[in-house]
Amino acid sequence: MIETLIVAVIVGVWAFLALQSVMADYNYYKAVQTQEPAIWAQLGSPKFLRIPMAFASSKGVILLKSITNEHILALARKHRQAGIQFISYLVTVLVGSTAYFSFA
């Protein structure tokens, strides 16, 4: 019973953080597309699965650093924060699980 509750909490937090990260990604990408069309065009007007690749490429990073729109910069901070929270949670769960099963 308690194991099921623990698993439900772990999966629930993971799902919440994953959804938060996906929404931050979408909002950031959409804001760049609509509010900075020149930069979007220089990124190659990526579609669907190519969008994260364009934003992570060295050329993309340089282009994105030239953005001065405060709304997009705020979304970029939220995007980065959501990604860090998601990865940190995964690392914490993996390290905790490894430690638990090593000593159990």
TIKEFI-562461 format. One record per residue: residue in one letter; x negated, y, z negated of N, C-alpha, C, CB in turn. Coordinates in pm, whole numbers, plus 50000, padded with zeros to 5 digits. Glycine has a CB too. Layout:
# TIKEFI-562461
<res:A; n.c1:X; n.c2:Y; n.c3:Z; ca.c1:X; ca.c2:Y; ca.c3:Z; c.c1:X; c.c2:Y; c.c3:Z; cb.c1:X; cb.c2:Y; cb.c3:Z>
...
END
This chain:
# TIKEFI-562461
<res:M; n.c1:49918; n.c2:49881; n.c3:50000; ca.c1:50000; ca.c2:50000; ca.c3:50000; c.c1:49913; c.c2:50126; c.c3:50000; cb.c1:50093; cb.c2:50000; cb.c3:49880>
<res:I; n.c1:49818; n.c2:50132; n.c3:49909; ca.c1:49732; ca.c2:50251; ca.c3:49900; c.c1:49641; c.c2:50262; c.c3:50022; cb.c1:49648; cb.c2:50247; cb.c3:49771>
<res:E; n.c1:49600; n.c2:50145; n.c3:50075; ca.c1:49516; ca.c2:50147; ca.c3:50195; c.c1:49591; c.c2:50207; c.c3:50314; cb.c1:49468; cb.c2:50005; cb.c3:50229>
<res:T; n.c1:49719; n.c2:50172; n.c3:50325; ca.c1:49802; ca.c2:50224; ca.c3:50433; c.c1:49817; c.c2:50375; c.c3:50421; cb.c1:49939; cb.c2:50157; cb.c3:50432>
<res:L; n.c1:49832; n.c2:50424; n.c3:50299; ca.c1:49844; ca.c2:50567; ca.c3:50276; c.c1:49714; c.c2:50638; c.c3:50312; cb.c1:49881; cb.c2:50596; cb.c3:50129>
<res:I; n.c1:49602; n.c2:50581; n.c3:50275; ca.c1:49471; ca.c2:50640; ca.c3:50307; c.c1:49452; c.c2:50647; c.c3:50458; cb.c1:49357; cb.c2:50559; cb.c3:50242>
<res:V; n.c1:49483; n.c2:50538; n.c3:50527; ca.c1:49470; ca.c2:50536; ca.c3:50673; c.c1:49563; c.c2:50638; c.c3:50736; cb.c1:49500; cb.c2:50395; cb.c3:50728>
<res:A; n.c1:49685; n.c2:50649; n.c3:50685; ca.c1:49781; ca.c2:50745; ca.c3:50739; c.c1:49731; c.c2:50889; c.c3:50721; cb.c1:49918; cb.c2:50729; cb.c3:50670>
<res:V; n.c1:49672; n.c2:50919; n.c3:50608; ca.c1:49618; ca.c2:51053; ca.c3:50584; c.c1:49500; c.c2:51080; c.c3:50677; cb.c1:49574; cb.c2:51069; cb.c3:50435>
<res:I; n.c1:49410; n.c2:50984; n.c3:50690; ca.c1:49293; ca.c2:51001; ca.c3:50777; c.c1:49338; c.c2:51022; c.c3:50921; cb.c1:49200; cb.c2:50878; cb.c3:50767>
<res:V; n.c1:49430; n.c2:50941; n.c3:50969; ca.c1:49479; ca.c2:50954; ca.c3:51108; c.c1:49558; c.c2:51083; c.c3:51124; cb.c1:49566; cb.c2:50831; cb.c3:51146>
<res:G; n.c1:49635; n.c2:51120; n.c3:51024; ca.c1:49714; ca.c2:51243; ca.c3:51031; c.c1:49625; c.c2:51368; c.c3:51040; cb.c1:49804; cb.c2:51254; cb.c3:50910>
<res:V; n.c1:49523; n.c2:51373; n.c3:50958; ca.c1:49430; ca.c2:51487; ca.c3:50963; c.c1:49358; c.c2:51488; c.c3:51097; cb.c1:49327; cb.c2:51480; cb.c3:50846>
<res:W; n.c1:49315; n.c2:51370; n.c3:51144; ca.c1:49249; ca.c2:51361; ca.c3:51275; c.c1:49341; c.c2:51413; c.c3:51386; cb.c1:49207; cb.c2:51215; cb.c3:51305>
<res:A; n.c1:49466; n.c2:51371; n.c3:51384; ca.c1:49561; ca.c2:51414; ca.c3:51487; c.c1:49584; c.c2:51565; c.c3:51481; cb.c1:49695; cb.c2:51340; cb.c3:51471>
<res:F; n.c1:49598; n.c2:51619; n.c3:51362; ca.c1:49616; ca.c2:51764; ca.c3:51347; c.c1:49496; c.c2:51840; c.c3:51401; cb.c1:49639; cb.c2:51800; cb.c3:51200>
<res:L; n.c1:49376; n.c2:51799; n.c3:51364; ca.c1:49256; ca.c2:51869; ca.c3:51411; c.c1:49236; c.c2:51852; c.c3:51562; cb.c1:49132; cb.c2:51817; cb.c3:51336>
<res:A; n.c1:49270; n.c2:51735; n.c3:51615; ca.c1:49260; ca.c2:51713; ca.c3:51760; c.c1:49356; c.c2:51805; c.c3:51834; cb.c1:49287; cb.c2:51566; cb.c3:51795>
<res:L; n.c1:49479; n.c2:51813; n.c3:51786; ca.c1:49578; ca.c2:51900; ca.c3:51849; c.c1:49537; c.c2:52047; c.c3:51840; cb.c1:49716; cb.c2:51880; cb.c3:51784>
<res:Q; n.c1:49486; n.c2:52087; n.c3:51725; ca.c1:49438; ca.c2:52223; ca.c3:51706; c.c1:49325; c.c2:52254; c.c3:51804; cb.c1:49391; cb.c2:52244; cb.c3:51561>
<res:S; n.c1:49235; n.c2:52161; n.c3:51823; ca.c1:49122; ca.c2:52179; ca.c3:51914; c.c1:49169; c.c2:52188; c.c3:52059; cb.c1:49022; cb.c2:52064; cb.c3:51898>
<res:V; n.c1:49262; n.c2:52103; n.c3:52097; ca.c1:49314; ca.c2:52105; ca.c3:52233; c.c1:49387; c.c2:52236; c.c3:52261; cb.c1:49409; cb.c2:51986; cb.c3:52257>
<res:M; n.c1:49465; n.c2:52283; n.c3:52166; ca.c1:49537; ca.c2:52410; ca.c3:52185; c.c1:49440; c.c2:52527; c.c3:52193; cb.c1:49636; cb.c2:52432; cb.c3:52071>
<res:A; n.c1:49335; n.c2:52527; n.c3:52112; ca.c1:49235; ca.c2:52634; ca.c3:52118; c.c1:49165; c.c2:52632; c.c3:52253; cb.c1:49132; cb.c2:52620; cb.c3:52003>
<res:D; n.c1:49132; n.c2:52513; n.c3:52303; ca.c1:49070; ca.c2:52500; ca.c3:52436; c.c1:49161; c.c2:52559; c.c3:52542; cb.c1:49040; cb.c2:52353; cb.c3:52468>
<res:Y; n.c1:49286; n.c2:52515; n.c3:52542; ca.c1:49381; ca.c2:52559; ca.c3:52644; c.c1:49399; c.c2:52710; c.c3:52641; cb.c1:49516; cb.c2:52489; cb.c3:52624>
<res:N; n.c1:49419; n.c2:52767; n.c3:52522; ca.c1:49440; ca.c2:52912; ca.c3:52512; c.c1:49319; c.c2:52990; c.c3:52560; cb.c1:49473; cb.c2:52950; cb.c3:52368>
<res:Y; n.c1:49201; n.c2:52944; n.c3:52525; ca.c1:49077; ca.c2:53012; ca.c3:52567; c.c1:49061; c.c2:53004; c.c3:52719; cb.c1:48955; cb.c2:52949; cb.c3:52497>
<res:Y; n.c1:49075; n.c2:52886; n.c3:52774; ca.c1:49059; ca.c2:52869; ca.c3:52919; c.c1:49163; c.c2:52951; c.c3:52995; cb.c1:49069; cb.c2:52721; cb.c3:52958>
<res:K; n.c1:49287; n.c2:52947; n.c3:52948; ca.c1:49395; ca.c2:53020; ca.c3:53016; c.c1:49373; c.c2:53171; c.c3:53007; cb.c1:49531; cb.c2:52982; cb.c3:52954>
<res:A; n.c1:49322; n.c2:53220; n.c3:52894; ca.c1:49296; ca.c2:53363; ca.c3:52880; c.c1:49187; c.c2:53409; c.c3:52976; cb.c1:49257; cb.c2:53396; cb.c3:52736>
<res:V; n.c1:49082; n.c2:53329; n.c3:52989; ca.c1:48976; ca.c2:53365; ca.c3:53084; c.c1:49033; c.c2:53365; c.c3:53225; cb.c1:48855; cb.c2:53268; cb.c3:53072>
<res:Q; n.c1:49114; n.c2:53266; n.c3:53257; ca.c1:49171; ca.c2:53256; ca.c3:53391; c.c1:49260; c.c2:53375; c.c3:53424; cb.c1:49251; cb.c2:53126; cb.c3:53404>
<res:T; n.c1:49341; n.c2:53418; n.c3:53330; ca.c1:49437; ca.c2:53524; ca.c3:53359; c.c1:49383; c.c2:53664; c.c3:53335; cb.c1:49560; cb.c2:53504; cb.c3:53277>
<res:Q; n.c1:49297; n.c2:53682; n.c3:53234; ca.c1:49252; ca.c2:53816; ca.c3:53199; c.c1:49116; c.c2:53852; c.c3:53257; cb.c1:49247; cb.c2:53829; cb.c3:53051>
<res:E; n.c1:49040; n.c2:53755; n.c3:53300; ca.c1:48910; ca.c2:53778; ca.c3:53362; c.c1:48901; c.c2:53698; c.c3:53492; cb.c1:48794; cb.c2:53739; cb.c3:53265>
<res:P; n.c1:48983; n.c2:53733; n.c3:53591; ca.c1:48984; ca.c2:53653; ca.c3:53715; c.c1:48852; c.c2:53656; c.c3:53791; cb.c1:49094; cb.c2:53703; cb.c3:53806>
<res:A; n.c1:48773; n.c2:53762; n.c3:53777; ca.c1:48644; ca.c2:53768; ca.c3:53846; c.c1:48548; c.c2:53663; c.c3:53789; cb.c1:48583; cb.c2:53910; cb.c3:53834>
<res:I; n.c1:48546; n.c2:53652; n.c3:53658; ca.c1:48459; ca.c2:53552; ca.c3:53594; c.c1:48511; c.c2:53412; c.c3:53626; cb.c1:48453; cb.c2:53574; cb.c3:53440>
<res:W; n.c1:48642; n.c2:53395; n.c3:53625; ca.c1:48701; ca.c2:53265; ca.c3:53659; c.c1:48660; c.c2:53223; c.c3:53800; cb.c1:48856; cb.c2:53270; cb.c3:53647>
<res:A; n.c1:48660; n.c2:53318; n.c3:53892; ca.c1:48621; ca.c2:53289; ca.c3:54031; c.c1:48473; c.c2:53253; c.c3:54037; cb.c1:48652; cb.c2:53409; cb.c3:54123>
<res:Q; n.c1:48390; n.c2:53323; n.c3:53960; ca.c1:48246; ca.c2:53292; ca.c3:53959; c.c1:48218; c.c2:53156; c.c3:53898; cb.c1:48170; cb.c2:53400; cb.c3:53882>
<res:L; n.c1:48307; n.c2:53111; n.c3:53809; ca.c1:48294; ca.c2:52977; ca.c3:53752; c.c1:48332; c.c2:52869; c.c3:53853; cb.c1:48380; cb.c2:52963; cb.c3:53626>
<res:G; n.c1:48391; n.c2:52912; n.c3:53965; ca.c1:48430; ca.c2:52818; ca.c3:54069; c.c1:48577; c.c2:52783; c.c3:54065; cb.c1:48350; cb.c2:52693; cb.c3:54058>
<res:S; n.c1:48657; n.c2:52861; n.c3:53992; ca.c1:48800; ca.c2:52834; ca.c3:53977; c.c1:48826; c.c2:52687; c.c3:53948; cb.c1:48877; cb.c2:52877; cb.c3:54102>
<res:P; n.c1:48767; n.c2:52636; n.c3:53838; ca.c1:48779; ca.c2:52492; ca.c3:53809; c.c1:48922; c.c2:52450; c.c3:53782; cb.c1:48691; cb.c2:52455; cb.c3:53691>
<res:K; n.c1:48948; n.c2:52324; n.c3:53807; ca.c1:49081; ca.c2:52266; ca.c3:53784; c.c1:49069; c.c2:52148; c.c3:53688; cb.c1:49146; cb.c2:52221; cb.c3:53919>
<res:F; n.c1:49167; n.c2:52134; n.c3:53603; ca.c1:49190; ca.c2:52022; ca.c3:53512; c.c1:49065; c.c2:51974; c.c3:53439; cb.c1:49249; cb.c2:51909; cb.c3:53588>
<res:L; n.c1:49009; n.c2:51860; n.c3:53474; ca.c1:48897; ca.c2:51804; ca.c3:53398; c.c1:48765; c.c2:51876; c.c3:53422; cb.c1:48881; cb.c2:51659; cb.c3:53432>
<res:R; n.c1:48757; n.c2:51957; n.c3:53525; ca.c1:48634; ca.c2:52030; ca.c3:53552; c.c1:48621; c.c2:52158; c.c3:53471; cb.c1:48625; cb.c2:52063; cb.c3:53700>
<res:I; n.c1:48729; n.c2:52202; n.c3:53409; ca.c1:48725; ca.c2:52327; ca.c3:53334; c.c1:48623; c.c2:52323; c.c3:53220; cb.c1:48863; cb.c2:52359; cb.c3:53278>
<res:P; n.c1:48624; n.c2:52221; n.c3:53131; ca.c1:48524; ca.c2:52220; ca.c3:53024; c.c1:48381; c.c2:52215; c.c3:53077; cb.c1:48547; cb.c2:52102; cb.c3:52933>
<res:M; n.c1:48359; n.c2:52147; n.c3:53189; ca.c1:48225; ca.c2:52139; ca.c3:53247; c.c1:48178; c.c2:52276; c.c3:53292; cb.c1:48222; cb.c2:52040; cb.c3:53364>
<res:A; n.c1:48267; n.c2:52354; n.c3:53352; ca.c1:48232; ca.c2:52488; ca.c3:53399; c.c1:48198; c.c2:52579; c.c3:53282; cb.c1:48347; cb.c2:52549; cb.c3:53482>
<res:F; n.c1:48269; n.c2:52563; n.c3:53171; ca.c1:48245; ca.c2:52647; ca.c3:53054; c.c1:48118; c.c2:52606; c.c3:52979; cb.c1:48365; cb.c2:52641; cb.c3:52960>
<res:A; n.c1:48077; n.c2:52481; n.c3:52991; ca.c1:47959; ca.c2:52432; ca.c3:52920; c.c1:47832; c.c2:52440; c.c3:53002; cb.c1:47981; cb.c2:52290; cb.c3:52877>
<res:S; n.c1:47842; n.c2:52466; n.c3:53131; ca.c1:47723; ca.c2:52473; ca.c3:53215; c.c1:47641; c.c2:52597; c.c3:53179; cb.c1:47762; cb.c2:52476; cb.c3:53365>
<res:S; n.c1:47514; n.c2:52597; n.c3:53213; ca.c1:47428; ca.c2:52712; ca.c3:53181; c.c1:47477; c.c2:52838; c.c3:53251; cb.c1:47282; cb.c2:52683; cb.c3:53221>
<res:K; n.c1:47521; n.c2:52826; n.c3:53375; ca.c1:47576; ca.c2:52941; ca.c3:53448; c.c1:47703; c.c2:52991; c.c3:53380; cb.c1:47605; cb.c2:52903; cb.c3:53595>
<res:G; n.c1:47789; n.c2:52898; n.c3:53339; ca.c1:47913; ca.c2:52934; ca.c3:53274; c.c1:47891; c.c2:53005; c.c3:53142; cb.c1:47997; cb.c2:52813; cb.c3:53251>
<res:V; n.c1:47796; n.c2:52957; n.c3:53063; ca.c1:47767; ca.c2:53019; ca.c3:52934; c.c1:47720; c.c2:53163; c.c3:52955; cb.c1:47659; cb.c2:52938; cb.c3:52857>
<res:I; n.c1:47635; n.c2:53185; n.c3:53053; ca.c1:47586; ca.c2:53321; ca.c3:53082; c.c1:47702; c.c2:53410; c.c3:53124; cb.c1:47477; cb.c2:53318; cb.c3:53193>
<res:L; n.c1:47789; n.c2:53361; n.c3:53211; ca.c1:47904; ca.c2:53440; ca.c3:53254; c.c1:47998; c.c2:53471; c.c3:53137; cb.c1:47980; cb.c2:53366; cb.c3:53364>
<res:L; n.c1:48023; n.c2:53374; n.c3:53052; ca.c1:48115; ca.c2:53393; ca.c3:52941; c.c1:48060; c.c2:53490; c.c3:52838; cb.c1:48147; cb.c2:53260; cb.c3:52875>
<res:K; n.c1:47929; n.c2:53499; n.c3:52825; ca.c1:47870; ca.c2:53594; ca.c3:52731; c.c1:47885; c.c2:53738; c.c3:52779; cb.c1:47722; cb.c2:53561; cb.c3:52710>
<res:S; n.c1:47915; n.c2:53756; n.c3:52905; ca.c1:47931; ca.c2:53892; ca.c3:52958; c.c1:48073; c.c2:53945; c.c3:52937; cb.c1:47898; cb.c2:53894; cb.c3:53106>
<res:I; n.c1:48163; n.c2:53865; n.c3:52884; ca.c1:48301; ca.c2:53908; ca.c3:52860; c.c1:48304; c.c2:54006; c.c3:52744; cb.c1:48393; cb.c2:53786; cb.c3:52830>
<res:T; n.c1:48377; n.c2:54116; n.c3:52762; ca.c1:48390; ca.c2:54217; ca.c3:52656; c.c1:48534; c.c2:54228; c.c3:52605; cb.c1:48343; cb.c2:54352; cb.c3:52708>
<res:N; n.c1:48628; n.c2:54158; n.c3:52665; ca.c1:48767; ca.c2:54161; ca.c3:52623; c.c1:48779; c.c2:54103; c.c3:52482; cb.c1:48857; cb.c2:54081; cb.c3:52723>
<res:E; n.c1:48829; n.c2:54184; n.c3:52387; ca.c1:48836; ca.c2:54142; ca.c3:52247; c.c1:48928; c.c2:54022; c.c3:52225; cb.c1:48883; cb.c2:54257; cb.c3:52161>
<res:H; n.c1:49036; n.c2:54016; n.c3:52300; ca.c1:49129; ca.c2:53902; ca.c3:52286; c.c1:49060; c.c2:53771; c.c3:52326; cb.c1:49255; cb.c2:53924; cb.c3:52374>
<res:I; n.c1:48988; n.c2:53774; n.c3:52435; ca.c1:48918; ca.c2:53653; ca.c3:52480; c.c1:48806; c.c2:53618; c.c3:52383; cb.c1:48860; cb.c2:53673; cb.c3:52622>
<res:L; n.c1:48737; n.c2:53718; n.c3:52330; ca.c1:48630; ca.c2:53690; ca.c3:52233; c.c1:48687; c.c2:53627; c.c3:52106; cb.c1:48553; cb.c2:53819; cb.c3:52199>
<res:A; n.c1:48806; n.c2:53673; n.c3:52064; ca.c1:48870; ca.c2:53613; ca.c3:51946; c.c1:48909; c.c2:53469; c.c3:51974; cb.c1:48994; cb.c2:53696; cb.c3:51904>
<res:L; n.c1:48961; n.c2:53443; n.c3:52094; ca.c1:48997; ca.c2:53305; ca.c3:52131; c.c1:48872; c.c2:53218; c.c3:52141; cb.c1:49073; cb.c2:53304; cb.c3:52265>
<res:A; n.c1:48760; n.c2:53275; n.c3:52187; ca.c1:48635; ca.c2:53199; ca.c3:52194; c.c1:48589; c.c2:53159; c.c3:52054; cb.c1:48525; cb.c2:53283; cb.c3:52266>
<res:R; n.c1:48603; n.c2:53250; n.c3:51958; ca.c1:48565; ca.c2:53217; ca.c3:51820; c.c1:48655; c.c2:53107; c.c3:51764; cb.c1:48574; cb.c2:53342; cb.c3:51730>
<res:K; n.c1:48786; n.c2:53116; n.c3:51791; ca.c1:48879; ca.c2:53012; ca.c3:51745; c.c1:48847; c.c2:52878; c.c3:51811; cb.c1:49025; cb.c2:53053; cb.c3:51774>
<res:H; n.c1:48812; n.c2:52882; n.c3:51938; ca.c1:48776; ca.c2:52762; ca.c3:52014; c.c1:48654; c.c2:52695; c.c3:51950; cb.c1:48746; cb.c2:52798; cb.c3:52162>
<res:R; n.c1:48553; n.c2:52774; n.c3:51921; ca.c1:48431; ca.c2:52720; ca.c3:51860; c.c1:48459; c.c2:52667; c.c3:51720; cb.c1:48321; cb.c2:52830; cb.c3:51855>
<res:Q; n.c1:48536; n.c2:52741; n.c3:51642; ca.c1:48569; ca.c2:52699; ca.c3:51506; c.c1:48648; c.c2:52568; c.c3:51506; cb.c1:48648; cb.c2:52809; cb.c3:51434>
<res:A; n.c1:48746; n.c2:52556; n.c3:51595; ca.c1:48826; ca.c2:52434; ca.c3:51602; c.c1:48739; c.c2:52315; c.c3:51641; cb.c1:48942; cb.c2:52451; cb.c3:51702>
<res:G; n.c1:48648; n.c2:52335; n.c3:51734; ca.c1:48557; ca.c2:52227; ca.c3:51774; c.c1:48467; c.c2:52184; c.c3:51660; cb.c1:48473; cb.c2:52271; cb.c3:51892>
<res:I; n.c1:48413; n.c2:52281; n.c3:51587; ca.c1:48325; ca.c2:52250; ca.c3:51473; c.c1:48402; c.c2:52175; c.c3:51365; cb.c1:48264; cb.c2:52379; cb.c3:51414>
<res:Q; n.c1:48526; n.c2:52218; n.c3:51337; ca.c1:48607; ca.c2:52150; ca.c3:51236; c.c1:48635; c.c2:52005; c.c3:51277; cb.c1:48740; cb.c2:52225; cb.c3:51213>
<res:F; n.c1:48669; n.c2:51984; n.c3:51403; ca.c1:48700; ca.c2:51850; ca.c3:51450; c.c1:48578; c.c2:51759; c.c3:51441; cb.c1:48752; cb.c2:51855; cb.c3:51595>
<res:I; n.c1:48465; n.c2:51804; n.c3:51490; ca.c1:48343; ca.c2:51723; ca.c3:51486; c.c1:48299; c.c2:51699; c.c3:51342; cb.c1:48230; cb.c2:51792; cb.c3:51566>
<res:S; n.c1:48309; n.c2:51801; n.c3:51257; ca.c1:48270; ca.c2:51785; ca.c3:51116; c.c1:48356; c.c2:51679; c.c3:51048; cb.c1:48282; cb.c2:51918; cb.c3:51042>
<res:Y; n.c1:48485; n.c2:51681; n.c3:51078; ca.c1:48575; ca.c2:51581; ca.c3:51018; c.c1:48537; c.c2:51440; c.c3:51064; cb.c1:48721; cb.c2:51612; cb.c3:51055>
<res:L; n.c1:48512; n.c2:51426; n.c3:51195; ca.c1:48473; ca.c2:51294; ca.c3:51246; c.c1:48344; c.c2:51244; c.c3:51179; cb.c1:48455; cb.c2:51299; cb.c3:51398>
<res:V; n.c1:48246; n.c2:51332; n.c3:51167; ca.c1:48120; ca.c2:51293; ca.c3:51103; c.c1:48144; c.c2:51255; c.c3:50958; cb.c1:48016; cb.c2:51408; cb.c3:51112>
<res:T; n.c1:48224; n.c2:51334; n.c3:50887; ca.c1:48254; ca.c2:51305; ca.c3:50747; c.c1:48322; c.c2:51169; c.c3:50731; cb.c1:48342; cb.c2:51415; cb.c3:50687>
<res:V; n.c1:48420; n.c2:51141; n.c3:50815; ca.c1:48490; ca.c2:51012; ca.c3:50808; c.c1:48395; c.c2:50897; c.c3:50842; cb.c1:48613; cb.c2:51010; cb.c3:50903>
<res:L; n.c1:48313; n.c2:50914; n.c3:50944; ca.c1:48220; ca.c2:50808; ca.c3:50981; c.c1:48116; c.c2:50782; c.c3:50872; cb.c1:48151; cb.c2:50842; cb.c3:51112>
<res:V; n.c1:48060; n.c2:50888; n.c3:50816; ca.c1:47961; ca.c2:50870; ca.c3:50709; c.c1:48028; c.c2:50811; c.c3:50585; cb.c1:47894; cb.c2:51005; cb.c3:50673>
<res:G; n.c1:48146; n.c2:50859; n.c3:50551; ca.c1:48219; ca.c2:50803; ca.c3:50437; c.c1:48254; c.c2:50657; c.c3:50456; cb.c1:48345; cb.c2:50882; cb.c3:50412>
<res:S; n.c1:48299; n.c2:50623; n.c3:50575; ca.c1:48333; ca.c2:50484; ca.c3:50604; c.c1:48210; c.c2:50394; c.c3:50600; cb.c1:48399; cb.c2:50473; cb.c3:50741>
<res:T; n.c1:48101; n.c2:50443; n.c3:50655; ca.c1:47977; ca.c2:50365; ca.c3:50652; c.c1:47931; c.c2:50343; c.c3:50508; cb.c1:47867; cb.c2:50437; cb.c3:50732>
<res:A; n.c1:47936; n.c2:50448; n.c3:50428; ca.c1:47894; ca.c2:50434; ca.c3:50289; c.c1:47988; c.c2:50338; c.c3:50214; cb.c1:47892; cb.c2:50572; cb.c3:50220>
<res:Y; n.c1:48118; n.c2:50351; n.c3:50237; ca.c1:48214; ca.c2:50265; ca.c3:50169; c.c1:48189; c.c2:50118; c.c3:50204; cb.c1:48357; cb.c2:50305; cb.c3:50206>
<res:F; n.c1:48174; n.c2:50089; n.c3:50332; ca.c1:48156; ca.c2:49949; ca.c3:50372; c.c1:48018; c.c2:49896; c.c3:50342; cb.c1:48183; cb.c2:49933; cb.c3:50519>
<res:S; n.c1:47922; n.c2:49983; n.c3:50322; ca.c1:47788; ca.c2:49937; ca.c3:50282; c.c1:47787; c.c2:49894; c.c3:50136; cb.c1:47683; cb.c2:50049; cb.c3:50303>
<res:F; n.c1:47863; n.c2:49963; n.c3:50052; ca.c1:47863; ca.c2:49932; ca.c3:49911; c.c1:47978; c.c2:49841; c.c3:49866; cb.c1:47868; cb.c2:50058; cb.c3:49833>
<res:A; n.c1:48072; n.c2:49815; n.c3:49955; ca.c1:48187; ca.c2:49733; ca.c3:49917; c.c1:48157; c.c2:49585; c.c3:49920; cb.c1:48303; cb.c2:49762; cb.c3:50009>
END
